[in-house]
Amino acid sequence: MISRRERFLQILEVLSKHGFGFALGGIKEEWRAPLARVRLIDPNKLYSQPVHLRQALEELGPTFVKLGQLVSTRPDLLPPRYVQELTRLQDNSPPVPPEQIRAMIESEPDSAAEEILAQIDPTPLATGSIGQAHAAVYHGVDVVVKVRRPGVVEEVNRDLEILAELAKLLSTYWPAVEHFDLAGLADEFAQSLRDELDYLTEARNAQRMAENFRGDPRVHIPEIFWEASTSRILTMERVRGIKINDYPALEAAGLDRHLLAVDSTEAICRMIFEHGFFHADPHPGNLFVETGGRIGIIDFGMMGTLTDEFRDHLVTLMLGVVQQNPRRAAAGLLGMTSQEEDVNKRELDRDVGIMLRRYANKPLQEVRVGHLMGDLIGLLRRYRMHLPRESALFLRMLVTAESVGTGLDPDFDLVTVLTPYAQRFVLHRLSPEVLVKRLRDVVEDAVQMGVEAPEYLRRLIVVLERGGFDVHLRADEFEPLLKRGEKIGHQVVAGAVIAASINGMAHILASDPERWRRYHTPLIAGGATTVGTLTGYLVLSTNVPKVRRLASTLRVRRRF
């Protein structure tokens, strides 16, 4: 393996050759000399910038191919023509010789090497930047054995370190990316790629997916053979079938393409709205149609998970769209992003309203999710709002689901399949059980604040009695200070919110006493007592008049 310095120069040279040298103008003088040998691009091979970007990533090898594949899932970061071109990235990694594969398997402890090597096909089924897959027979079962490429961990770690440096370099000297958190994106990519290097992570993902679909006869998740798997070797049941985009073969097998479209997209909807854990790369190469029409899914290296916070913002967005409420939809959209600067909320509300009116009078069957997602991405780019990984993967999954469905059946309507799942999802997030959990979390946060507040107030009083303190701020320090102040303000308001929530709970209890009976004694009554104790504790533990008056206003007078 070449040294880190040589690899750094190699990366700079390839980027410069493909026309991206302008982004490297801030490198040190001693690093520029080797770039002088870079020749001009062949005039007979003049390509667009997106094509040159793809070619540069392919030339730089496995780590950068993976980087391009990741970026292709983030339409909020690059214009559509770049995203489209990066989806064509080819992994040109040569296959590892069979003798090296055998040596790798034999060297792994507890990998059932003898049984695997007894009946393994030396010709790989597929090769990739991380590893390659071979067909084999294990204990009488047809399996696929994935073997990690020798030296790939060291190579990837070296390239990831260089990528982190390049991210800082570009952020400093390339104005076009000043609104992007390149360092954060580099860290996110590094974590994602390191997860793919560990085959035990993929095995756990597959097992969790299998448990989620247990009992569903329409979906097949391959079994993992744990006794024959390690971090470098993964042995799983082989999925046989027709690729879901091999339409002539599906027709020849007499399979109902409309039913396949419904089954495959319903599987994706279940992952998103019911499980909150979904396959993040469901391209046609990872979906097979088995005999009888069952959908087989493979490759669980890249997965997405939806947090409770994201789900709440998603509900807000969906309610805003259904109710034609631009302000609510904009609030949900804003919550799903990680914007780097303040957003003009009035203008965002206006533009979201324009977008909603565009779809207001259309029948559901005429609404294309891909077009709607395209409009949302356009808003994100216009306001320079960036999606966290889970948000980007979620939007990509919806677009992929529609693409798979319409490919199988041109008249397929994803919205019809999507609607009942979305409705159940919203109702669940607004159910009494979920609301009780939220209230319990708020009460726990308030209790913790009550424990910490007296000590902080005591320290503040000591400082004030000693003459106060001076504050010196630079301009770039104001924004984090204001954000911290906003967070503290939210904590102060939390007590008022809890008091109002408990007051409202009485009315909810009266409306459906049977459903809420099991929550009454342990949580609601306890919650009232906790808040009452908290506010009394605040009064007794400080002599600051304003805090005493605030605590007095929060005192809970209602009991259940």
RODO-2510 file (C-alpha; in nm, 4 decimals, decimal comma):
residues 560
     n   res          X          Y          Z
     1     m     0,0000     0,0000     0,0000
     2     i     0,1367     0,3433    -0,0944
     3     s     0,2151     0,5975     0,1769
     4     r    -0,0350     0,8528     0,2965
     5     r     0,1583     1,1387     0,1355
     6     e     0,1753     0,9617    -0,2001
     7     r    -0,1937     0,8860    -0,1859
     8     f    -0,2735     1,2491    -0,1042
     9     l    -0,0758     1,3649    -0,4078
    10     q    -0,2461     1,1009    -0,6214
    11     i    -0,5889     1,2299    -0,5191
    12     l    -0,4914     1,5890    -0,5945
    13     e    -0,3572     1,4880    -0,9336
    14     v    -0,6710     1,3007    -1,0357
    15     l    -0,8982     1,5835    -0,9226
    16     s    -0,6874     1,8386    -1,1121
    17     k    -0,6838     1,6240    -1,4262
    18     h    -1,0611     1,6174    -1,4287
    19     g    -1,0977     1,9917    -1,3909
    20     f    -1,1403     2,0286    -1,0141
    21     g    -0,7983     2,1797    -0,9453
    22     f    -0,9574     2,5197    -0,8808
    23     a    -1,0965     2,3791    -0,5562
    24     l    -0,7457     2,3005    -0,4340
    25     g    -0,5972     2,6467    -0,4633
    26     g    -0,5413     2,6715    -0,0908
    27     i    -0,2940     2,3863    -0,0601
    28     k     0,0588     2,4545     0,0558
    29     e     0,3181     2,5649    -0,1984
    30     e     0,5256     2,2496    -0,1587
    31     w     0,2229     2,0368    -0,2468
    32     r     0,1643     2,2162    -0,5768
    33     a     0,4835     2,1112    -0,7541
    34     p     0,3771     1,7529    -0,8258
    35     l     0,0608     1,8850    -0,9911
    36     a     0,2674     2,0491    -1,2634
    37     r     0,2983     1,7174    -1,4403
    38     v    -0,0795     1,6903    -1,4833
    39     r    -0,1576     1,7050    -1,8538
    40     l    -0,4488     1,8841    -2,0083
    41     i    -0,7565     1,6776    -2,0763
    42     d    -0,7638     1,5099    -2,4146
    43     p    -0,9710     1,7390    -2,6441
    44     n    -1,1330     1,4266    -2,7859
    45     k    -1,2663     1,3424    -2,4398
    46     l    -1,4456     1,6589    -2,3386
    47     y    -1,7211     1,5683    -2,0939
    48     s    -1,9560     1,7595    -1,8714
    49     q    -1,8562     1,8351    -1,5115
    50     p    -2,0864     1,5655    -1,3661
    51     v    -1,9268     1,3041    -1,5938
    52     h    -1,5773     1,4187    -1,4970
    53     l    -1,6732     1,3949    -1,1295
    54     r    -1,7926     1,0373    -1,1757
    55     q    -1,4792     0,9437    -1,3725
    56     a    -1,2529     1,0980    -1,1076
    57     l    -1,4249     0,9034    -0,8280
    58     e    -1,3999     0,5776    -1,0243
    59     e    -1,0307     0,6406    -1,0924
    60     l    -0,9622     0,7070    -0,7236
    61     g    -1,0919     0,3650    -0,6210
    62     p    -1,3189     0,1957    -0,3664
    63     t    -1,3431     0,4633    -0,0964
    64     f    -1,4306     0,7376    -0,3430
    65     v    -1,6742     0,5181    -0,5341
    66     k    -1,8542     0,4609    -0,2057
    67     l    -1,8418     0,8352    -0,1394
    68     g    -2,0092     0,9027    -0,4746
    69     q    -2,2737     0,6395    -0,4070
    70     l    -2,3500     0,8023    -0,0729
    71     v    -2,3701     1,1502    -0,2229
    72     s    -2,6059     1,0171    -0,4916
    73     t    -2,8559     0,9515    -0,2104
    74     r    -2,8429     1,3205    -0,1092
    75     p    -3,0328     1,5263    -0,3700
    76     d    -3,0316     1,8169    -0,1244
    77     l    -2,6546     1,8528    -0,1705
    78     l    -2,6046     1,8389    -0,5483
    79     p    -2,8064     1,9452    -0,8540
    80     p    -3,0116     1,6678    -1,0193
    81     r    -2,7707     1,6220    -1,3123
    82     y    -2,4861     1,5404    -1,0714
    83     v    -2,7024     1,3030    -0,8667
    84     q    -2,8185     1,1251    -1,1817
    85     e    -2,4622     1,0825    -1,3068
    86     l    -2,3338     0,9521    -0,9735
    87     t    -2,5970     0,6778    -0,9736
    88     r    -2,4036     0,5346    -1,2716
    89     l    -2,0864     0,4835    -1,0693
    90     q    -1,9153     0,1569    -1,1580
    91     d    -1,7087    -0,0356    -0,9065
    92     n    -1,4130    -0,1524    -1,1162
    93     s    -1,2383    -0,3427    -0,8381
    94     p    -1,0689    -0,6534    -0,9837
    95     p    -1,1636    -0,9896    -0,8283
    96     v    -0,9446    -1,1289    -0,5523
    97     p    -0,7652    -1,4504    -0,6658
    98     p    -0,9274    -1,7742    -0,5382
    99     e    -0,6186    -1,8770    -0,3405
   100     q    -0,6340    -1,5535    -0,1404
   101     i    -1,0031    -1,6085    -0,0723
   102     r    -0,9310    -1,9595     0,0587
   103     a    -0,6483    -1,8272     0,2748
   104     m    -0,8773    -1,5578     0,4186
   105     i    -1,1464    -1,8109     0,5101
   106     e    -0,8939    -2,0536     0,6610
   107     s    -0,7352    -1,7809     0,8720
   108     e    -1,0635    -1,6810     1,0362
   109     p    -1,1243    -1,8533     1,3717
   110     d    -1,4698    -2,0005     1,4290
   111     s    -1,5715    -1,9530     1,0652
   112     a    -1,6546    -2,3190     0,9811
   113     a    -1,3824    -2,2979     0,7151
   114     e    -1,3713    -2,6666     0,6291
   115     e    -1,7443    -2,6938     0,5638
   116     i    -1,7481    -2,3752     0,3529
   117     l    -1,4376    -2,4548     0,1483
   118     a    -1,5567    -2,8087     0,0750
   119     q    -1,8137    -2,6780    -0,1740
   120     i    -1,7328    -2,3196    -0,2722
   121     d    -1,7342    -2,1839    -0,6259
   122     p    -1,3977    -2,0130    -0,6941
   123     t    -1,5624    -1,7828    -0,9504
   124     p    -1,7241    -1,4909    -0,7638
   125     l    -2,0920    -1,4118    -0,8053
   126     a    -2,0130    -1,0432    -0,7620
   127     t    -1,7163    -0,8216    -0,6776
   128     g    -1,7198    -0,4930    -0,4932
   129     s    -1,4983    -0,2333    -0,3339
   130     i    -1,5387    -0,3885     0,0123
   131     g    -1,5466    -0,7585    -0,0722
   132     q    -1,6743    -1,0227    -0,3078
   133     a    -1,9404    -1,2936    -0,2940
   134     h    -1,9070    -1,6644    -0,3737
   135     a    -2,1687    -1,9367    -0,4032
   136     a    -2,1226    -2,2329    -0,1694
   137     v    -2,3081    -2,5135     0,0056
   138     y    -2,3143    -2,5168     0,3846
   139     h    -2,4770    -2,8038     0,5741
   140     g    -2,6778    -2,8925     0,2641
   141     v    -2,8076    -2,5352     0,2145
   142     d    -2,7203    -2,3137    -0,0811
   143     v    -2,5465    -2,0075     0,0641
   144     v    -2,3592    -1,6958    -0,0399
   145     v    -2,0255    -1,6307     0,1317
   146     k    -1,9111    -1,2677     0,1346
   147     v    -1,5380    -1,2235     0,1973
   148     r    -1,3785    -0,8879     0,2764
   149     r    -1,0945    -0,7845     0,0465
   150     p    -0,7439    -0,8166     0,1984
   151     g    -0,6044    -0,4819     0,3157
   152     v    -0,9258    -0,2907     0,2493
   153     v    -0,9622    -0,1709     0,6102
   154     e    -0,6194    -0,0031     0,6106
   155     e    -0,6815     0,1438     0,2648
   156     v    -1,0223     0,2838     0,3589
   157     n    -0,9012     0,4297     0,6893
   158     r    -0,6135     0,6062     0,5108
   159     d    -0,8483     0,7526     0,2499
   160     l    -1,0999     0,8593     0,5129
   161     e    -0,8314     1,0569     0,6967
   162     i    -0,7385     1,2293     0,3697
   163     l    -1,1048     1,3001     0,2969
   164     a    -1,1406     1,4707     0,6349
   165     e    -0,8448     1,6958     0,5476
   166     l    -0,9851     1,7696     0,2011
   167     a    -1,3193     1,8638     0,3571
   168     k    -1,1482     2,1250     0,5751
   169     l    -0,9455     2,2477     0,2777
   170     l    -1,2490     2,2883     0,0517
   171     s    -1,4517     2,4561     0,3268
   172     t    -1,1774     2,7164     0,3655
   173     y    -1,0887     2,7929     0,0048
   174     w    -1,3937     2,7086    -0,2086
   175     p    -1,6772     2,9634    -0,1654
   176     a    -1,9273     2,7383    -0,3454
   177     v    -1,9411     2,5013    -0,0453
   178     e    -1,9373     2,7549     0,2368
   179     h    -2,2984     2,6723     0,3253
   180     f    -2,2289     2,2985     0,3561
   181     d    -2,0965     2,1243     0,6624
   182     l    -1,8342     1,9275     0,4686
   183     a    -1,6566     1,8168     0,7847
   184     g    -1,9826     1,6806     0,9238
   185     l    -2,0632     1,5077     0,5945
   186     a    -1,7162     1,3520     0,5891
   187     d    -1,7690     1,2190     0,9433
   188     e    -2,1117     1,0826     0,8478
   189     f    -1,9684     0,9094     0,5427
   190     a    -1,6795     0,7659     0,7440
   191     q    -1,9173     0,6139     0,9987
   192     s    -2,1379     0,4663     0,7263
   193     l    -1,8439     0,3119     0,5414
   194     r    -1,6846     0,1693     0,8562
   195     d    -2,0159     0,0010     0,9359
   196     e    -2,0047    -0,1662     0,5934
   197     l    -1,6539    -0,2959     0,6645
   198     d    -1,7876    -0,5046     0,9529
   199     y    -1,9951    -0,7926     0,8166
   200     l    -2,1348    -0,8658     1,1626
   201     t    -2,3161    -0,5313     1,1417
   202     e    -2,4765    -0,6411     0,8156
   203     a    -2,5679    -0,9755     0,9745
   204     r    -2,7417    -0,8003     1,2648
   205     n    -2,9273    -0,5759     1,0212
   206     a    -3,0510    -0,8771     0,8236
   207     q    -3,1634    -1,0558     1,1392
   208     r    -3,3552    -0,7508     1,2608
   209     m    -3,5206    -0,7146     0,9195
   210     a    -3,6174    -1,0830     0,9223
   211     e    -3,7788    -1,0431     1,2652
   212     n    -3,9746    -0,7414     1,1424
   213     f    -4,1164    -0,9396     0,8471
   214     r    -4,1696    -1,2640     1,0372
   215     g    -4,5035    -1,4137     0,9338
   216     d    -4,5295    -1,2149     0,6082
   217     p    -4,5400    -1,4702     0,3241
   218     r    -4,4750    -1,2028     0,0616
   219     v    -4,1238    -1,1085     0,1791
   220     h    -3,8138    -1,3287     0,2155
   221     i    -3,5104    -1,2152     0,4162
   222     p    -3,2162    -1,4609     0,3904
   223     e    -3,1130    -1,6542     0,7004
   224     i    -2,7767    -1,5713     0,8585
   225     f    -2,5479    -1,8596     0,9586
   226     w    -2,3822    -1,7069     1,2629
   227     e    -2,1459    -1,9954     1,3322
   228     a    -1,9952    -1,9419     0,9851
   229     s    -1,9759    -1,5609     1,0025
   230     t    -1,7218    -1,3139     1,1409
   231     s    -1,6421    -0,9472     1,0869
   232     r    -1,4535    -1,0464     0,7661
   233     i    -1,6767    -1,3332     0,6421
   234     l    -2,0549    -1,3401     0,6103
   235     t    -2,2439    -1,6607     0,5300
   236     m    -2,6124    -1,6255     0,4458
   237     e    -2,8848    -1,8183     0,2685
   238     r    -2,8768    -1,7724    -0,1078
   239     v    -3,1760    -1,5908    -0,2581
   240     r    -3,2661    -1,7161    -0,6044
   241     g    -3,5063    -1,5473    -0,8383
   242     i    -3,5602    -1,2964    -1,1172
   243     k    -3,4335    -0,9418    -1,0743
   244     i    -3,7332    -0,7206    -1,0184
   245     n    -3,6489    -0,5059    -1,3222
   246     d    -3,6054    -0,8013    -1,5606
   247     y    -3,9501    -0,7456    -1,7095
   248     p    -3,9292    -0,9971    -2,0012
   249     a    -3,8305    -1,2749    -1,7572
   250     l    -4,1176    -1,1818    -1,5252
   251     e    -4,3596    -1,1962    -1,8179
   252     a    -4,2203    -1,5329    -1,9304
   253     a    -4,2687    -1,6698    -1,5774
   254     g    -4,6352    -1,5653    -1,5874
   255     l    -4,6062    -1,3358    -1,2840
   256     d    -4,8588    -1,0569    -1,2215
   257     r    -4,6552    -0,7384    -1,2523
   258     h    -4,9225    -0,5172    -1,0925
   259     l    -4,9379    -0,7460    -0,7879
   260     l    -4,5577    -0,7415    -0,7680
   261     a    -4,5652    -0,3617    -0,7749
   262     v    -4,8110    -0,3549    -0,4841
   263     d    -4,6248    -0,6191    -0,2790
   264     s    -4,2796    -0,4602    -0,3252
   265     t    -4,3953    -0,1062    -0,2427
   266     e    -4,6015    -0,2267     0,0547
   267     a    -4,2858    -0,3927     0,1895
   268     i    -4,1049    -0,0589     0,1619
   269     c    -4,3971     0,1240     0,3289
   270     r    -4,3932    -0,1239     0,6173
   271     m    -4,0203    -0,0667     0,6687
   272     i    -4,0704     0,3097     0,6870
   273     f    -4,4013     0,3614     0,8661
   274     e    -4,4307     0,0501     1,0833
   275     h    -4,0765    -0,0633     1,1614
   276     g    -3,8841     0,2643     1,1425
   277     f    -3,5916     0,0539     1,0155
   278     f    -3,5494     0,0280     0,6422
   279     h    -3,3230    -0,0891     0,3629
   280     a    -3,1409     0,2242     0,2472
   281     d    -3,0341     0,0894    -0,0928
   282     p    -3,3351    -0,0955    -0,2417
   283     h    -3,2257    -0,0676    -0,6052
   284     p    -3,3467    -0,3399    -0,8456
   285     g    -3,0230    -0,5368    -0,8063
   286     n    -3,1120    -0,6038    -0,4415
   287     l    -3,4727    -0,7144    -0,5074
   288     f    -3,5575    -1,0555    -0,6519
   289     v    -3,8859    -1,2231    -0,7398
   290     e    -3,8878    -1,5864    -0,6325
   291     t    -4,1098    -1,8673    -0,7610
   292     g    -4,4662    -1,7869    -0,6614
   293     g    -4,4060    -1,4099    -0,6533
   294     r    -4,2364    -1,3748    -0,3131
   295     i    -4,0012    -1,0728    -0,2890
   296     g    -3,6461    -1,1621    -0,1822
   297     i    -3,4275    -0,8816    -0,0439
   298     i    -3,0475    -0,8898    -0,0117
   299     d    -2,7554    -0,6615     0,0888
   300     f    -2,8153    -0,5075     0,4319
   301     g    -2,4939    -0,3073     0,4616
   302     m    -2,6670     0,0323     0,4437
   303     m    -2,9781     0,0774     0,6584
   304     g    -3,1852     0,3731     0,7747
   305     t    -3,3470     0,4310     1,1141
   306     l    -3,6198     0,6840     1,1942
   307     t    -3,5955     0,8462     1,5376
   308     d    -3,9006     0,9517     1,7387
   309     e    -3,8089     1,3160     1,6848
   310     f    -3,7973     1,2671     1,3077
   311     r    -4,1322     1,0855     1,3139
   312     d    -4,2941     1,3756     1,4995
   313     h    -4,1673     1,6233     1,2383
   314     l    -4,2876     1,3897     0,9643
   315     v    -4,6369     1,3832     1,1169
   316     t    -4,6380     1,7630     1,1264
   317     l    -4,5384     1,7773     0,7599
   318     m    -4,7989     1,5204     0,6561
   319     l    -5,0780     1,6903     0,8494
   320     g    -4,9814     2,0225     0,6930
   321     v    -4,9992     1,8726     0,3425
   322     v    -5,3341     1,7007     0,4017
   323     q    -5,4876     2,0073     0,5683
   324     q    -5,3394     2,2452     0,3089
   325     n    -5,1779     2,4335     0,5968
   326     p    -4,8526     2,5920     0,4649
   327     r    -4,7302     2,7014     0,8079
   328     r    -4,7661     2,3550     0,9589
   329     a    -4,6110     2,1842     0,6549
   330     a    -4,3197     2,4307     0,6587
   331     a    -4,2632     2,3702     1,0313
   332     g    -4,2487     1,9958     0,9704
   333     l    -4,0111     2,0378     0,6779
   334     l    -3,7875     2,2688     0,8808
   335     g    -3,7769     2,0180     1,1661
   336     m    -3,6580     1,7439     0,9300
   337     t    -3,3552     1,9482     0,8223
   338     s    -3,0294     2,0621     0,9803
   339     q    -3,0080     2,4117     0,8344
   340     e    -2,6806     2,5953     0,8844
   341     e    -2,8276     2,9446     0,8925
   342     d    -3,1492     3,1189     0,9840
   343     v    -3,4357     3,0636     0,7426
   344     n    -3,6868     3,3322     0,6519
   345     k    -3,9911     3,1450     0,7821
   346     r    -4,2394     3,3861     0,6266
   347     e    -4,0970     3,3316     0,2797
   348     l    -4,0728     2,9551     0,3417
   349     d    -4,4421     2,9456     0,4429
   350     r    -4,5290     3,1332     0,1241
   351     d    -4,3331     2,8987    -0,1030
   352     v    -4,4697     2,5886     0,0695
   353     g    -4,8196     2,7301     0,0188
   354     i    -4,7503     2,7747    -0,3535
   355     m    -4,6299     2,4147    -0,3729
   356     l    -4,9348     2,2810    -0,1902
   357     r    -5,1736     2,4678    -0,4183
   358     r    -5,0056     2,2998    -0,7132
   359     y    -5,1351     1,9641    -0,5863
   360     a    -5,4541     2,0799    -0,4150
   361     n    -5,7059     1,9996    -0,6900
   362     k    -5,5404     1,6876    -0,8300
   363     p    -5,6910     1,3418    -0,7731
   364     l    -5,4644     1,1166    -0,5647
   365     q    -5,3953     0,8845    -0,8559
   366     e    -5,2467     1,1761    -1,0517
   367     v    -5,0012     1,2792    -0,7794
   368     r    -4,6503     1,1481    -0,8428
   369     v    -4,4424     1,1132    -0,5290
   370     g    -4,1245     1,1678    -0,7295
   371     h    -4,2492     1,5081    -0,8490
   372     l    -4,3584     1,6043    -0,4976
   373     m    -4,0195     1,5018    -0,3565
   374     g    -3,8519     1,7003    -0,6353
   375     d    -4,0442     2,0110    -0,5307
   376     l    -3,9472     1,9587    -0,1658
   377     i    -3,5811     1,9166    -0,2597
   378     g    -3,6048     2,2354    -0,4658
   379     l    -3,7251     2,4232    -0,1570
   380     l    -3,4430     2,2775     0,0514
   381     r    -3,1823     2,3875    -0,1996
   382     r    -3,3358     2,7340    -0,2386
   383     y    -3,3238     2,7968     0,1363
   384     r    -2,9931     2,6134     0,1827
   385     m    -3,1450     2,3673     0,4251
   386     h    -2,9598     2,0379     0,4563
   387     l    -3,1109     1,7015     0,5326
   388     p    -2,9713     1,4764     0,8041
   389     r    -2,8906     1,1282     0,6810
   390     e    -3,2170     0,9713     0,7991
   391     s    -3,4265     1,2395     0,6251
   392     a    -3,2355     1,2030     0,2986
   393     l    -3,2662     0,8231     0,3036
   394     f    -3,6375     0,8464     0,3822
   395     l    -3,7087     1,0714     0,0833
   396     r    -3,4942     0,8526    -0,1393
   397     m    -3,6842     0,5432    -0,0285
   398     l    -4,0161     0,6964    -0,1324
   399     v    -3,8795     0,7905    -0,4744
   400     t    -3,7289     0,4424    -0,5154
   401     a    -4,0577     0,2785    -0,4178
   402     e    -4,2421     0,4716    -0,6869
   403     s    -3,9714     0,3956    -0,9423
   404     v    -3,9911     0,0207    -0,8690
   405     g    -4,3710     0,0269    -0,8821
   406     t    -4,4079     0,2211    -1,2069
   407     g    -4,1341     0,0117    -1,3671
   408     l    -4,3397    -0,3006    -1,3017
   409     d    -4,6713    -0,1357    -1,3901
   410     p    -4,6760     0,2012    -1,5738
   411     d    -5,0246     0,2708    -1,4323
   412     f    -4,9172     0,1995    -1,0749
   413     d    -5,0267     0,4603    -0,8175
   414     l    -4,7992     0,4737    -0,5133
   415     v    -5,0192     0,7248    -0,3282
   416     t    -5,3025     0,4695    -0,3104
   417     v    -5,0675     0,2169    -0,1459
   418     l    -4,9025     0,4811     0,0707
   419     t    -5,2178     0,6456     0,2106
   420     p    -5,3392     0,3764     0,4579
   421     y    -4,9867     0,3307     0,5979
   422     a    -4,9476     0,7077     0,6402
   423     q    -5,2886     0,7340     0,8083
   424     r    -5,2111     0,4572     1,0576
   425     f    -4,8698     0,6137     1,1182
   426     v    -5,0210     0,9540     1,2055
   427     l    -5,2896     0,8003     1,4280
   428     h    -5,0270     0,5990     1,6137
   429     r    -4,8080     0,9034     1,6764
   430     l    -5,1139     1,0821     1,8208
   431     s    -5,2403     0,7836     2,0223
   432     p    -5,2831     0,7989     2,4030
   433     e    -4,9959     0,5536     2,4516
   434     v    -4,7490     0,7726     2,2626
   435     l    -4,8805     1,0920     2,4258
   436     v    -4,8338     0,9359     2,7706
   437     k    -4,4745     0,8457     2,6813
   438     r    -4,4082     1,2028     2,5708
   439     l    -4,5550     1,3391     2,8940
   440     r    -4,3417     1,0989     3,0977
   441     d    -4,0293     1,2170     2,9115
   442     v    -4,1187     1,5817     2,9764
   443     v    -4,1743     1,5118     3,3461
   444     e    -3,8380     1,3319     3,3702
   445     d    -3,6624     1,6258     3,2004
   446     a    -3,8339     1,8681     3,4356
   447     v    -3,7312     1,6665     3,7407
   448     q    -3,3715     1,6654     3,6217
   449     m    -3,3909     2,0418     3,5688
   450     g    -3,5282     2,0782     3,9199
   451     v    -3,2357     1,8837     4,0631
   452     e    -2,9763     2,0940     3,8788
   453     a    -3,1376     2,4386     3,8958
   454     p    -3,0763     2,5196     4,2678
   455     e    -2,7021     2,4575     4,2385
   456     y    -2,6748     2,6758     3,9270
   457     l    -2,8785     2,9508     4,0929
   458     r    -2,6639     2,9321     4,4089
   459     r    -2,3478     2,9768     4,1994
   460     l    -2,5050     3,2713     4,0171
   461     i    -2,5974     3,4424     4,3438
   462     v    -2,2395     3,3984     4,4734
   463     v    -2,1000     3,5580     4,1578
   464     l    -2,3445     3,8499     4,1780
   465     e    -2,2661     3,9110     4,5458
   466     r    -1,8943     3,9310     4,4584
   467     g    -1,9498     4,2109     4,2120
   468     g    -2,0808     4,0342     3,9033
   469     f    -1,8818     3,9481     3,5932
   470     d    -1,7686     4,0961     3,2655
   471     v    -1,8652     3,9511     2,9275
   472     h    -1,6443     3,9821     2,6191
   473     l    -1,7866     3,8470     2,2943
   474     r    -1,6663     3,8348     1,9377
   475     a    -1,9226     3,8653     1,6614
   476     d    -1,8971     3,4984     1,5673
   477     e    -1,9796     3,3990     1,9257
   478     f    -2,3242     3,5587     1,9371
   479     e    -2,5108     3,2895     1,7438
   480     p    -2,4228     2,9929     1,9698
   481     l    -2,4929     3,2093     2,2750
   482     l    -2,8389     3,2971     2,1454
   483     k    -2,9113     2,9341     2,0666
   484     r    -2,8074     2,8365     2,4193
   485     g    -3,0284     3,1108     2,5579
   486     e    -3,3199     2,9830     2,3540
   487     k    -3,2656     2,6322     2,4941
   488     i    -3,2635     2,7661     2,8527
   489     g    -3,5819     2,9567     2,7767
   490     h    -3,7428     2,6356     2,6587
   491     q    -3,6484     2,4667     2,9860
   492     v    -3,8085     2,7487     3,1874
   493     v    -4,1263     2,7197     2,9827
   494     a    -4,1253     2,3409     3,0316
   495     g    -4,2835     2,3797     3,3738
   496     a    -4,5714     2,5807     3,2292
   497     v    -4,6184     2,3219     2,9555
   498     i    -4,6310     2,0389     3,2114
   499     a    -4,8902     2,2216     3,4207
   500     a    -5,1073     2,2835     3,1143
   501     s    -5,0619     1,9214     3,0008
   502     i    -5,1724     1,7807     3,3348
   503     n    -5,4750     2,0102     3,3358
   504     g    -5,5649     1,8855     2,9871
   505     m    -5,5166     1,5229     3,0872
   506     a    -5,8206     1,5475     3,3149
   507     h    -6,0418     1,6205     3,0158
   508     i    -5,8847     1,3388     2,8140
   509     l    -5,9402     1,0953     3,0998
   510     a    -6,3047     1,1893     3,1205
   511     s    -6,3530     1,1333     2,7465
   512     d    -6,2318     0,7689     2,7476
   513     p    -6,1799     0,6456     3,1062
   514     e    -6,1503     0,2751     3,0202
   515     r    -5,8564     0,3210     2,7818
   516     w    -5,6706     0,5495     3,0205
   517     r    -5,7460     0,3576     3,3431
   518     r    -5,4166     0,1644     3,3368
   519     y    -5,2153     0,4878     3,3123
   520     h    -5,4033     0,6768     3,5864
   521     t    -5,2388     0,5729     3,9123
   522     p    -4,8718     0,5207     3,8238
   523     l    -4,8221     0,8092     3,5856
   524     i    -5,0854     1,0836     3,5918
   525     a    -5,1218     1,1142     3,9669
   526     g    -4,7494     1,0706     4,0095
   527     g    -4,6855     1,3327     3,7430
   528     a    -4,9001     1,5869     3,9272
   529     t    -4,7196     1,5177     4,2536
   530     t    -4,3807     1,5412     4,0818
   531     v    -4,4529     1,8841     3,9309
   532     g    -4,5976     2,0108     4,2559
   533     t    -4,2860     1,8963     4,4415
   534     l    -4,0614     2,0465     4,1749
   535     t    -4,2155     2,3929     4,1930
   536     g    -4,2132     2,3923     4,5735
   537     y    -3,8479     2,2868     4,5697
   538     l    -3,7614     2,5787     4,3418
   539     v    -3,9276     2,8234     4,5823
   540     l    -3,7532     2,6881     4,8915
   541     s    -3,4101     2,6566     4,7367
   542     t    -3,3576     3,0157     4,6206
   543     n    -3,4091     3,3713     4,7393
   544     v    -3,4224     3,5232     4,3919
   545     p    -3,7640     3,6983     4,3759
   546     k    -3,8218     3,6437     4,0034
   547     v    -3,7640     3,2711     4,0325
   548     r    -3,9955     3,2557     4,3351
   549     r    -4,2726     3,4321     4,1403
   550     l    -4,2189     3,2024     3,8401
   551     a    -4,2407     2,8935     4,0589
   552     s    -4,5577     3,0294     4,2171
   553     t    -4,7268     3,0580     3,8774
   554     l    -4,6372     2,6946     3,8002
   555     r    -4,7742     2,5500     4,1254
   556     v    -5,0124     2,2680     4,0413
   557     r    -5,3483     2,2978     4,2163
   558     r    -5,5345     2,0148     4,0481
   559     r    -5,5187     1,6591     4,1762
   560     f    -5,6628     1,3416     4,0181
***
